[in-house]
Amino acid sequence: MSVPAEAVGQPKKAAAAAWIGSALEYYDFFIYGSAAALIFPKVFFDASDPATATLLSLATFGVAYAARPVGALFLGHVGDRLGRKKIMVFTLILMGLSTFLIGCLPTRAQAGSLAPVLLVLCRVLQGISAAGEQASASSMSLEHAPEHRRGFFTSFTLSGTQGGQLIATLVFLLVAQLPDDQLLSWGWRVPFWLSVAVAAVGYVIRRRLEEAPAFTRQAATAGVVRLPLLVLLREHWRDVLRVIAGALIASVSTIFTVWSLAYATSDSVGMSRSSMLWVGALANLVALAAIPLWATLSDRIGRRPVYLAGAAGSAVTMFLYLWAISAGSYPLTLLTGVLAFGVVYSAANGVWPAFYGEMFSTRVRLSGMAIGTQIGFAVAGFAVTFAAQVAGPGGDDWSAVGLFTAALCVPPVVAALSARETHRVPTRALGERAGREASRPETVSA
């Protein structure tokens, strides 16, 4: 197959496709988080025991993260064999379908114990979809990007993720205004049904995007790898471990998005649903601006210092945020929430697509990013459930949850300190060892 010239404008198109697709994907993914904290304990579980119902509902949020490593094995393999674009289209369709089906599910009152079983099944499908989304979008934008601006262009994947979270929060702000009887009967379903339109728009955008030139060049010259996982574990196992440890930083996001929302609106604190949803909305709005700025800085001074500032800083600012909630001060909660999630966490969040992607060669990049991140994200997903247990029987031991979150920031710091600085390494040389591609028999022509 011939190698197409790298068309002018394709980096921008790839970044736009990554942003829009990730926004649409994670709109679907994060409306589940809001519903798991505010709605599902009353709709799918035994409302007579609110503490247990909330714990079980938060556990279903984590189920998708448990499914993501499995999805990563399959989608990473396919993406490194057949291309990034195919995975980007597939994940969007699967997410839209599974999210729409959640909005159609019967409640516990209508179907008994079958209702939460069907909920978990749909959540697993969401997890499989999310397993390939960020890795494929990040690989695509990195491999299209100019070498001196890889951080900036790959950051659009995570900027899109925050955009999707912002849209999901705004939709739930509107839904939360409904009277409880309407909210619990039909109102909560509307955000999930909207995923059909979301998937259709994303499908059109991604179908028009050209395949990544680095992947096309690899397939046309050295050939693709028969078994990407084998090559990955043989030649990049240290980097996979670094990515797994680094991906634990996502615990900050899940605890901020889900556990703190449930805690702040509980009887022990008593903040309103709408006010706390506004904290998330404003924090995500700030993150939309902060992420590309942090990524641009990483193009100048390196990935490691920016990522380290975000990971270490999140340990401190998240503790302050939970303290502000416990104090019952909404202005302080808003201020620390925007600082913790919108500014500080964005440093690590905006840089990791380039930081992790640059650890791997083109032939195993999607597998390396997908498998490494999704194993780490699986732990991050269940961090919400662990936080609910750490918080004690009353669910109000915020300091224990703050320390727990800080502890989860330690492995990302260690991983970054042990990693190579790659922001100035040419794209073709990323992750390579001298001459190994020409000598390996496991590559095949495309």
QUILINFEN-V365501 format. One record per run of one state. SS is the DSSP state (alpha for helix, beta for strand, coil for the rest). FROM is the first residue (numbers start at 0). TO is the last residue. If there is no record, write none. Layout:
# QUILINFEN-V365501
<<SS FROM TO> <SS FROM TO>>
This chain:
# QUILINFEN-V365501
<<coil 0 8> <alpha 9 37> <coil 38 38> <alpha 39 42> <coil 43 48> <alpha 49 81> <coil 82 82> <alpha 83 102> <coil 103 106> <alpha 107 110> <coil 111 112> <alpha 113 143> <coil 144 145> <alpha 146 174> <coil 175 178> <alpha 179 192> <coil 193 193> <alpha 194 206> <coil 207 211> <alpha 212 219> <coil 220 222> <beta 223 224> <coil 225 226> <alpha 227 234> <coil 235 235> <alpha 236 246> <coil 247 248> <alpha 249 263> <coil 264 271> <alpha 272 300> <coil 301 301> <alpha 302 326> <coil 327 328> <alpha 329 356> <coil 357 360> <alpha 361 389> <coil 390 396> <alpha 397 417> <coil 418 425> <alpha 426 428> <coil 429 434> <alpha 435 438> <coil 439 441> <beta 442 443> <coil 444 445>>
